[in-house]
Amino acid sequence: MSDEILEKAAATGAVVSGGIGGVTNPTLYDLGVVGSTTDDGGILNPEQSRQFIEYIWEQQVLAQDGRKVTMRSNTAELEKLNVGERVIRAANQADGAYTNAAVAFTKVEITTKKIRLDWEVSTEALEDNLEGSALEDHLVRTMTRAFANDLEDLAINGTGAGTNSFLSIMQGFKAKEASGNQAAAVTSSGSAWTVQDLQNIVLAMPRKYRGSRSAMKFYAGSPTLSSLLNQLAQTGNFSSERIVERIVDGTVPQIVGGPLQYRVLGLPIVEVPYLPDDYVVLTFPENRIWGFQRDVVVHREFKPKKDTVEYTVFVRFGVQIEETDAISYGSKS
């Protein structure tokens, strides 16, 4: 396989598929991975793994605004430190008495879950399409984007239990927020979201975190954000020009293609399509941890009896919350 194809695959974040349109033997091509045995697959080399993981991050909304960790194994411990709420003391003249401020060093553990993606394509589709040999690379990129979207959905809404085969794979952020030592949840009545609802969420945050509120962000789903903006426009608190304005955070320009952000109560509110309706979260962006194990395994296998090419992708992925009490959220009753 040429270096050009390898470079193209690495640049797009897709695994290398080889040219297959117009050829008679689809088993002649490989994925350019290490550890390949009977099929064309194995662990991607470090550069391919890095590109694949970065491509996954780029397709997600909430992950772009969180703390991303590339792990060497399926479990990792991340160091963190905490200090008390009040650390200063009075300094009396000619008095050497002092009390050292307590600093607690703790760890937060993140564990990944093995996840797979399987799909197949017939050789007729690869040979007869207008794109020719480029179709297979196009399919890989398309499935990788779908893979990224599903991972974000699972990272947010996963329950870790229940009868739903998808959501039961692992516990997502919403379930962790509900079961952790978080700030008191806020429930409000009515169908429309108001500024007062968001103010109540801010007040539910512990005081030690409200002192750094400028670093916090609201996160809401598309219908919830639309409800809030419509209510603000109807009450005259938000002009039509401000509704369509994309917020510039300080002096840093808005990233083109990044999550859509508005500013309410002096804090950004980020639109996250996979968040549930009537649910708003307030926290620090880096409080959410996204873990991806470095080894990405890809298999490509030709099935002669079916005359198809099958793909299987294996990754290990997990999420965690660093400070479970640095979160406050609101919902509608």
C-alpha positions as CSV (number, residue, x, y, z in Angstrom):
1,M,0.0,0.0,0.0
2,S,1.4,3.4,-0.9
3,D,2.5,6.0,1.6
4,E,0.0,8.4,0.0
5,I,-3.0,6.3,1.1
6,L,-1.6,5.9,4.6
7,E,-1.1,9.6,4.9
8,K,-4.6,10.3,3.6
9,A,-6.1,8.0,6.1
10,A,-4.2,9.4,9.0
11,A,-5.1,13.0,8.0
12,T,-8.8,12.2,7.9
13,G,-8.8,10.0,11.0
14,A,-10.0,7.1,9.1
15,V,-8.5,3.7,9.0
16,V,-6.8,2.7,5.8
17,S,-9.1,0.6,3.6
18,G,-7.2,0.3,0.3
19,G,-8.6,0.6,-3.2
20,I,-11.2,-2.0,-3.9
21,G,-13.4,-0.6,-6.7
22,G,-12.7,-2.2,-10.1
23,V,-10.5,-5.0,-8.7
24,T,-11.3,-8.7,-8.7
25,N,-9.8,-9.8,-5.3
26,P,-10.9,-7.7,-2.3
27,T,-8.6,-9.8,0.0
28,L,-5.4,-8.3,-1.4
29,Y,-5.5,-5.1,0.7
30,D,-4.6,-4.4,4.3
31,L,-5.3,-1.8,6.9
32,G,-1.7,-0.8,7.6
33,V,-2.0,-1.9,11.2
34,V,0.3,-3.9,13.4
35,G,-0.5,-7.4,14.7
36,S,-2.5,-8.4,11.6
37,T,-3.0,-12.2,11.3
38,T,-5.7,-13.9,9.4
39,D,-7.7,-10.8,8.6
40,D,-6.5,-7.3,7.6
41,G,-6.6,-5.8,11.1
42,G,-5.1,-5.4,14.5
43,I,-3.9,-2.5,16.7
44,L,-3.5,0.7,14.9
45,N,0.0,2.1,15.0
46,P,0.5,5.1,17.5
47,E,0.1,7.8,14.9
48,Q,-3.1,6.2,13.4
49,S,-4.5,5.7,16.9
50,R,-3.8,9.4,17.7
51,Q,-5.5,10.6,14.5
52,F,-8.5,8.2,15.1
53,I,-9.0,9.5,18.7
54,E,-8.6,13.1,17.7
55,Y,-11.2,12.6,14.9
56,I,-13.6,11.2,17.4
57,W,-13.1,14.2,19.7
58,E,-13.7,16.7,16.8
59,Q,-17.1,15.2,16.0
60,Q,-18.4,15.7,19.5
61,V,-19.8,18.8,21.2
62,L,-19.5,18.2,24.9
63,A,-16.1,16.5,24.7
64,Q,-14.6,19.6,23.0
65,D,-15.5,21.5,26.2
66,G,-14.2,18.9,28.7
67,R,-11.0,17.4,29.9
68,K,-9.7,14.7,27.6
69,V,-7.4,11.9,28.7
70,T,-5.6,9.4,26.6
71,M,-5.1,6.3,28.7
72,R,-2.4,3.6,28.6
73,S,-4.7,0.9,30.2
74,N,-8.3,0.4,30.8
75,T,-8.1,2.0,34.3
76,A,-6.3,5.2,35.3
77,E,-6.0,7.2,38.5
78,L,-5.8,11.0,38.1
79,E,-4.3,13.1,40.9
80,K,-6.2,16.0,42.4
81,L,-5.8,18.3,45.4
82,N,-8.3,20.1,47.6
83,V,-8.0,23.0,50.1
84,G,-10.4,24.2,52.7
85,E,-12.8,27.1,52.0
86,R,-10.9,29.5,54.2
87,V,-7.1,29.3,54.4
88,I,-6.0,32.8,55.6
89,R,-5.4,33.8,59.2
90,A,-4.7,37.0,61.0
91,A,-1.0,37.9,61.4
92,N,-0.5,39.4,64.9
93,Q,2.5,41.6,65.6
94,A,5.4,39.7,67.3
95,D,3.4,36.5,67.3
96,G,4.9,33.5,65.6
97,A,1.9,31.3,66.0
98,Y,0.5,29.9,62.8
99,T,-1.7,27.2,61.4
100,N,-0.8,25.5,58.2
101,A,-3.6,25.3,55.7
102,A,-4.7,21.7,55.0
103,V,-4.1,20.4,51.5
104,A,-5.7,17.1,50.7
105,F,-4.3,15.0,47.9
106,T,-6.8,12.5,46.5
107,K,-7.3,10.5,43.3
108,V,-10.2,10.1,40.9
109,E,-10.4,6.8,39.0
110,I,-11.7,6.5,35.5
111,T,-12.4,3.0,34.0
112,T,-13.0,2.4,30.4
113,K,-15.6,0.1,28.8
114,K,-14.9,-2.0,25.7
115,I,-17.1,-0.8,22.8
116,R,-17.4,-2.1,19.3
117,L,-18.7,-0.9,15.9
118,D,-19.5,-3.4,13.2
119,W,-20.6,-2.8,9.6
120,E,-20.3,-4.4,6.2
121,V,-20.5,-3.4,2.5
122,S,-21.0,-5.6,-0.5
123,T,-18.3,-5.8,-3.2
124,E,-21.0,-4.8,-5.8
125,A,-21.5,-1.5,-4.0
126,L,-17.8,-0.9,-4.0
127,E,-17.3,-1.8,-7.6
128,D,-20.4,-0.2,-9.2
129,N,-20.6,3.2,-7.4
130,L,-19.6,6.5,-8.9
131,E,-16.8,7.1,-6.4
132,G,-15.0,3.9,-7.3
133,S,-12.3,3.0,-4.9
134,A,-12.8,6.2,-2.9
135,L,-16.2,4.9,-1.6
136,E,-14.7,2.6,1.0
137,D,-12.7,5.4,2.5
138,H,-15.9,7.6,2.4
139,L,-17.8,4.8,4.2
140,V,-15.1,4.5,6.9
141,R,-15.2,8.3,7.6
142,T,-19.1,8.3,7.7
143,M,-19.2,5.3,10.1
144,T,-16.5,7.0,12.3
145,R,-18.6,10.1,12.5
146,A,-21.7,8.0,13.5
147,F,-19.4,6.2,16.0
148,A,-18.4,9.6,17.6
149,N,-22.1,10.7,17.8
150,D,-23.1,7.5,19.5
151,L,-20.2,7.7,22.0
152,E,-21.3,11.2,23.0
153,D,-24.9,10.1,23.4
154,L,-23.7,7.2,25.6
155,A,-21.4,9.4,27.6
156,I,-24.3,11.8,28.4
157,N,-27.3,9.5,28.7
158,G,-25.9,6.1,29.6
159,T,-27.5,4.4,32.6
160,G,-25.2,1.5,33.1
161,A,-28.2,-0.7,33.9
162,G,-31.7,-1.5,32.6
163,T,-33.2,-3.2,29.5
164,N,-31.9,-0.7,26.9
165,S,-29.0,-2.5,25.3
166,F,-27.3,0.8,24.2
167,L,-27.8,2.9,27.4
168,S,-26.9,0.1,29.7
169,I,-23.4,-0.2,28.3
170,M,-22.0,2.3,30.8
171,Q,-23.1,5.1,33.2
172,G,-23.0,8.5,31.6
173,F,-22.6,12.0,33.0
174,K,-26.3,12.5,33.7
175,A,-26.6,9.3,35.8
176,K,-23.3,10.2,37.6
177,E,-24.7,13.7,38.4
178,A,-27.9,12.2,39.8
179,S,-26.1,9.6,42.0
180,G,-23.1,11.6,43.1
181,N,-22.6,14.0,46.0
182,Q,-23.8,16.9,43.9
183,A,-25.3,20.2,44.8
184,A,-29.0,20.2,45.4
185,A,-31.0,19.7,42.3
186,V,-33.4,22.4,41.3
187,T,-36.9,21.6,40.1
188,S,-39.1,24.4,38.6
189,S,-42.7,24.4,37.4
190,G,-44.0,25.7,34.0
191,S,-43.0,24.8,30.5
192,A,-40.8,27.7,29.7
193,W,-37.3,28.3,31.0
194,T,-36.6,31.7,32.5
195,V,-33.6,33.6,33.8
196,Q,-34.8,32.9,37.4
197,D,-34.6,29.2,36.7
198,L,-31.0,29.6,35.8
199,Q,-30.4,31.9,38.8
200,N,-31.7,29.1,41.1
201,I,-29.3,26.7,39.6
202,V,-26.4,29.1,40.3
203,L,-27.6,29.5,43.9
204,A,-27.7,25.7,44.3
205,M,-24.0,25.5,43.7
206,P,-21.9,25.4,46.9
207,R,-20.4,28.7,47.9
208,K,-16.8,27.6,47.5
209,Y,-17.4,27.1,43.8
210,R,-19.6,30.2,43.3
211,G,-16.5,32.3,44.0
212,S,-15.1,31.1,40.7
213,R,-18.4,31.3,38.8
214,S,-16.8,33.1,35.9
215,A,-15.1,29.8,34.9
216,M,-18.5,27.9,34.9
217,K,-20.8,27.2,32.0
218,F,-24.4,26.2,31.6
219,Y,-25.2,23.2,29.3
220,A,-28.6,22.6,27.8
221,G,-30.2,20.7,25.0
222,S,-31.5,22.3,21.9
223,P,-35.2,22.5,22.8
224,T,-34.4,23.8,26.3
225,L,-32.1,26.5,24.9
226,S,-34.7,27.5,22.3
227,S,-37.3,27.8,25.1
228,L,-35.1,30.1,27.1
229,L,-34.2,32.3,24.2
230,N,-37.9,32.6,23.1
231,Q,-38.9,33.5,26.6
232,L,-36.2,36.2,26.8
233,A,-37.2,37.7,23.5
234,Q,-40.9,37.8,24.5
235,T,-40.2,39.7,27.7
236,G,-37.9,42.1,26.0
237,N,-34.8,41.0,27.9
238,F,-33.0,39.8,24.8
239,S,-33.0,41.6,21.5
240,S,-33.2,39.7,18.2
241,E,-29.7,40.8,17.4
242,R,-28.4,39.2,20.6
243,I,-30.3,36.0,20.1
244,V,-28.3,35.3,16.9
245,E,-25.0,36.5,18.3
246,R,-22.4,33.9,18.9
247,I,-20.6,34.7,22.2
248,V,-16.9,35.6,22.3
249,D,-15.5,34.4,25.6
250,G,-13.3,37.2,26.8
251,T,-10.8,38.1,24.1
252,V,-10.7,34.6,22.5
253,P,-12.7,34.5,19.3
254,Q,-15.5,32.0,18.8
255,I,-14.2,28.8,17.1
256,V,-15.8,28.3,13.8
257,G,-17.8,25.0,13.9
258,G,-17.5,24.8,17.7
259,P,-20.5,24.5,20.1
260,L,-23.0,27.3,19.9
261,Q,-22.8,29.5,22.9
262,Y,-24.9,32.4,24.4
263,R,-24.3,34.3,27.6
264,V,-26.9,34.4,30.3
265,L,-26.3,35.9,33.8
266,G,-22.8,36.6,32.6
267,L,-22.1,32.9,32.1
268,P,-21.9,31.0,28.7
269,I,-24.7,28.5,28.0
270,V,-23.6,25.8,25.6
271,E,-26.0,24.0,23.3
272,V,-25.5,20.2,23.6
273,P,-28.0,18.4,21.3
274,Y,-27.7,15.1,23.2
275,L,-28.7,16.5,26.6
276,P,-32.2,15.6,27.6
277,D,-35.1,18.1,27.2
278,D,-35.9,20.3,30.2
279,Y,-32.5,19.7,31.8
280,V,-29.8,22.4,32.4
281,V,-26.4,21.7,34.1
282,L,-24.0,24.2,35.6
283,T,-20.4,23.1,36.2
284,F,-16.7,23.8,35.2
285,P,-15.9,22.4,31.7
286,E,-12.8,20.6,33.0
287,N,-14.9,18.8,35.7
288,R,-16.0,16.3,33.1
289,I,-13.3,13.8,32.2
290,W,-13.3,11.8,28.9
291,G,-11.0,8.8,28.8
292,F,-9.9,7.0,25.6
293,Q,-7.5,4.0,25.8
294,R,-4.7,4.5,23.4
295,D,-4.9,1.1,21.6
296,V,-7.6,1.2,18.9
297,V,-8.2,-2.2,17.2
298,V,-9.6,-2.4,13.7
299,H,-10.4,-5.5,11.6
300,R,-11.3,-5.7,7.9
301,E,-12.3,-9.1,6.6
302,F,-13.6,-10.3,3.3
303,K,-16.4,-12.8,3.5
304,P,-16.4,-14.8,0.3
305,K,-19.7,-16.7,0.9
306,K,-21.5,-13.4,1.4
307,D,-19.3,-11.4,-1.1
308,T,-19.0,-8.6,1.5
309,V,-16.3,-6.8,3.3
310,E,-16.9,-6.6,7.1
311,Y,-15.4,-4.0,9.4
312,T,-15.1,-4.2,13.2
313,V,-13.7,-1.4,15.4
314,F,-12.9,-2.0,19.1
315,V,-12.1,0.9,21.5
316,R,-12.1,1.3,25.3
317,F,-13.9,4.5,26.4
318,G,-15.0,5.9,29.7
319,V,-16.2,9.1,31.5
320,Q,-15.8,10.4,35.0
321,I,-16.6,13.5,37.1
322,E,-13.7,14.9,39.1
323,E,-15.7,16.9,41.7
324,T,-19.2,15.5,42.1
325,D,-20.3,18.4,44.3
326,A,-19.2,21.0,41.7
327,I,-22.3,20.4,39.7
328,S,-25.8,21.8,40.0
329,Y,-28.6,21.1,37.6
330,G,-32.2,21.9,37.1
331,S,-35.2,20.2,35.5
332,K,-38.9,20.9,34.9
333,S,-41.6,19.2,36.9
